[in-house]
Amino acid sequence: MLRTELLLQRLNEIGKSLERKGGALLLLGVGSVGVETERLDEFSDLDFFVIVKPGEKNRYIDRLDWLEEIHPLAYLFKNSDVGYKVLFEDGIFGEYAVFEEWELANASYTDGRVIWKDPMYGNTGIAKPSNPIPSLKNDSLDFPLNEALTNLYVGLGRYARGERLSATRFVQGYAVDRILSVLHLLEQEVDYFPDPFGNERRLEKRYPRFAEIIGDMILGYDHVPESALRILNFLEEVYPVNRRLSEEIRRLANLTCR
């Protein structure tokens, strides 16, 4: 059986297990096993919500027999008060959370797909959240790109004093993140499953032109100055960078380049 088929089968089996155990109302698949099954592949995992009746939440959090009876668990980690990350013995990885209905009334989450529901439960509208997820995208270049420039400056200063890990994060992490937040203003975005929780997700398909050059901006721990110069060059191509700040960034980069 293909792994993608196994993922979907496992999710259906979880729904049947919830039905047998009782106390559950709804199983929602989210992410690539939710409404975005078109992007499901052999590297996907199971992300799902279990909606339970009042008073049943702790039963489904504290006792995992509803999963273990489907297939043995090799690893489990309670990563929040409401759920776990788990690995089944056959290599299927999953992350889930258990809620009572009222807890999702003001929650922000992506659209889900109803996998199973109690026949007596009518609120399938819960699959579509009422509260939008705050956008990670900016509608102006000014703030993010000036932040990116100051990230370069601060990062290079830290690199010069020997704080290389911090410098790596400022230059190759924070500054790049600022660019990603406005990339839709700089390049036509290909409509390929954007993730509201991370601008970096599926970047290579959504922004193929930028994907060709980003590797030169993230050269690693020992090449922070070179990365900073490549980022600065890009910023100067798309934005009127302050000349004096640009000179200082280049001075610091050239001072610390090998």
N, C-alpha and C positions, 0 to 999 in steps of 0.2 A: 504493500500500500504506500502511495506517495505520502510524504510528510504533511503536505497541505491537507490531504484527505484525512489523515490521522488527527490533525489539529481540530478540524471541524467535527469529526466523529467523537473526539474526546469531549468537546463542548456539549454535544448532544447527549452524551452519556452522563455528564454532570447534571443536565436538566432532568434526566430520568431518575437520577439518584435523589435529587431534591424532591421530586414527586413522591418517591418511595418513603423518604424520611419524614415528610410533612413539616409544616411550619413555614415553608417558603412560599413566596407569591410570584416571583419573577426572576428570570435569569437573563441578563443583558450581556451580549458580546460587544466589546468596544475595540477601537483600533482596527487592526487588519483582520480581526475575526468579527468585527461589527459591521458597519455599513461600507467599509472600504475593503471588502474581500478581493477586489481586483488586484490589490498589491500584496496579497498573501503569497508567501514563498517559503522555501525550506528553512529559512532563518527566522521566521516569525514565531511568536509565542502566544500564549493564551492570556488575554486581558479581559476580565469580566467583573460584573457587579451582581451580587445576589441581594434581592430585596425580600425581606422576611416580615412575617406578622409581628405585631407588638409582643415583646417579651421573648422572642426566639433568637435574637441577635447573638447573645453570648453562647448559646448552644452551637451555633454554626462557626463561631470564632474559636471557642475552647475545645471543640471536638471535631476532628477532621476525618471521621469515619466516612462521611459522605463523599470524600475524595479517595480515601485509601481503599474503599471497597470497589472502586472502578479500576484502579491500577495502583500498585505500591508506590509510596513516596520515598525517594532517595534522600531528599533534602527539604527542609522547611525553615523559614525565617519569618518571624512576625515583624514586619517592617513598619507597621502602624497599629494604632489601637483597633482598627477595624478590618485588618486583613493580613495576608501573608504573601510571600514569594515562595514558590514551591518548584521542585524538580521531580518529575516522575521517573521511575526506574528506566523507562524506555527513552529518556532524553527530552521529553516534552516539558518545557518550562512555562510556568504561569504566574500571573500576579492578579490578585483579586481583592475586593473589599465587600463587606457585608453591611447593609444599611436597613433601617426601617424607612418606610416611605417618606415620613415627614422630614427626614434628614436631607433628602435630595431637593426639597422645595426651594431652597435658596442656594443650592450648590451649582458650581460651574463645571461642566464636563462635556465631552464630545458626544455627538449623537450615537446612540446604541442600537443594536439589533436584537429584537426579542427572540431568544433561543427557545425558551419554555416559559409558560405561565400557568398558574392555577386557573382552571376553567371558571372559577367563581370570581376571579380578579379581573376587573374591567379597565383599570387605569394603565393602558399601554402607552398613553401619552407621556409617561415618565421616561420613555426611551429618548425623548427629545427634550433637552434641558430648557428651562424657562429663562435662565440667566446666561447671557453670553460670556464667553471667556475673554478677559481683557487682551487686546491685541498687543503682540510683541513688536509690531511694526510701527515706525514713526512716519509722520506725514510731512516732515521737513528735514532737510539735510543739516541745518545749522547746529542744533544741539548734539546729535550723535557724532557727527564728523569732527566737531571741535573737541568733544570728549575723547574721540579716538586719537587726535593729535596730542592731547595732554597725556593720554595713556602712553604714547610713544616716548614722550619726554621724560615722564616719571620712571618708566620702565628702564630706559637707557641709563638714567642716573643710578638706579639700583644695580644695574648690571656692572657699571663702572666701579661701584664700591664692593662688588663681590656677591651681591644678593641675586644670584642667577635664577633661582626658582621663581622668586617674586617677579623678576624682570620678564621671565618667560610668560608668566600669566598676564602681566600688563600688556605686553606687546602682541603676543601670539594668541592670547585669549580675549581680554577685555576689548582691545582695539578692533580686533576682527569681529567680535560680537556687535560692536557699534555699527560697523559697515553692514553686517547682515541685516540689521534692523531697518536699513534704508535701501537695500539692494533692489527692492521693487521699484524704486524711483530712478534707478540707474540702468536697469536692464529689464527688458520685457520678461515677465515671469511665465514660465510654462506651467499650465494648470495640471500639476501632478501631486495630489494629496498633500497640500501644505499642512503642517502640524502647528496648532495654536500654542503648543507648549515649548516649541523649539524651532527657531529660524534655521538651524543647521540641518534639520531633517530633510532628506532627499534633495539636498542642495544641488547635487550633480545633475539631476534631471530637471530641476526647476530653473536653475540659472547656469546653463552649460558654458556660457562664455566666461563667467567669473570662475567657474570650476577649473578652467584651464590655467588660471594664474594663481589661485589661492595657495597652491603648494609652495610657491616661492615666498609666501608670507608666513608660512609655518614651517620653518627649517629646523626647529628643535632647540634643545637646551643650550647647545654650544654655538648657536648661530643667531642669537637675538639681534645683534646690530644689523646683520644682513637682512633679516626679516623686517626689521623696522624701516630700513631704507626702501625695501620693495613696497611696503604699505604706504610709506610717505609718497613715493612716486605715483601710486594709484590715486591717493587722495588729491594730489596736485592736478591729476588729469580730470578729476570730476568736480572739484570744488576750489574756490579762490582762497587757498591757504595763506595765512598770514606769513609774509616773507621772513620777518625776524624770527618767528617761532620755527619756521622751516630750517633756517640757518642753524639754530641751536640744536635741533634734532639731528641734523647732519653732522654737526661738530661732535656731538656726543657719540654718534654711531661710528664715525671715523676714528675717534679716540680709542674706542674699545674693540674695533674690528681686528681680527687676527691678521 
